[in-house]
Amino acid sequence: MMNMMKYIAGTLFRMLLLLVGVSLVSFILVVSSPIDPVEAYVGSESNISQEQKDVIAEYWGLNDPPVQRYLTWIRNLLHGDMGTSIAFKKPVVQVLEERFITSAALMLTAWVISGVLGFMLGVVAGTFSDSLADRVLKTFCFVMSSTPAFWIGLLLLVVFAVHLGWFPVGFSVPVGKAASEVTIWERIHHLVLPALTLSITGVSNIALHTRQKMMDVMKSEYVLFARARGESRWQIVKRHGLRNIAIPAITLQFASFSELFGGSVLAEQVFSYPGLGNAATIAGLKGDVPMLLGVAMFSVVFVFVGNFIANLLYGLLNPEIREGGRV
């Protein structure tokens, strides 16, 4: 119990250091951007005077030195205030809460589909290595892993939304319909193409990694011994294969949180899906420092929690490698 508490405390401390580092680097990058937040705020076509622009800059605190702005942001963050978004004109916390719901539905759906489908394809390919099915699956995974997510999204959009008309072109709900009137099936209908885009890009890594691990298991000595005892291929996969490849698959699945979050930025932009990725894009184009820092902080916590859950699951699946325990 004490070892577990030490491990959790150490993990939280590392996350704190990571948050500080990411916030500092993100702030430096955003402040160094050539985008003028005031020009982005008022619009390039605006005819307002320089005095009015100075008033706007003063209101948002853009005239302060970068160091002072960062320290002010840190001080407010310690009091639970992440600032006000320049692009959305709302508190950053409120925007994150609103956008997280739609992003969570998208990323969770894609994460489950890619994990389950990738694991199944990897098991099949590894079990029947060098067969026609293995070559087809391997070729598919190689092609998908080298294909940009936005290109897959555009292709699905053109085929299934524009030409066939099976799915809506974009957004998370029907346009012009009150949120209280939107049904769950309409939300799912809008979710299909973005989730499918993220799932396709996430399947490849899981499938290829699981395939290689399954091939190693099938070539092991204990599998040869099992075959000598008369066990069928399915019995070998069930008794020996799945247990040995489960932990590496879980590792890769939870480690894919970072790729999942990054892919959602592109997918949400293609489908105009109002999630955190879309908010980050808008904030970047507007030079919205508070919003970008808020998204960066959320992404760090999101990825860190994924890795932390994976570490905890190790101990449940195999107590011999439990963090803080004894082998």
Buried (B, 14 or more C-beta within 10 A) or exposed (E): EEEBEEBBEEBEEEBEEBBEEBBEEBBEEBBEEEEBBBEBBBEEEEEEEEEEBEEBBEEBBBEBEEEEBBEEBBEEBEEEBBBBBBBBEEBBBEBBEBBBEBBEBBBEBBBEBBBBBBBBBBBBBBBBBEEEBBEEBBEBBEEBBEBEBBEBBBBBBEEBBEEEEEBBBBEBBBEEEEEEEBEEEBBEBBBBBBBBBBBBBBBBBBBBBBBBBBBBBBEBEEBEEBBEEEBEBEBBBEEBBBEBBBBBBBBBBBBBBBBBBBBBBBBBBBBEBBBBBBBBBBBBEBBBBBBBBBBBBBBBEBBBEBBBEBBBBBBEEEEEEBBBEEE
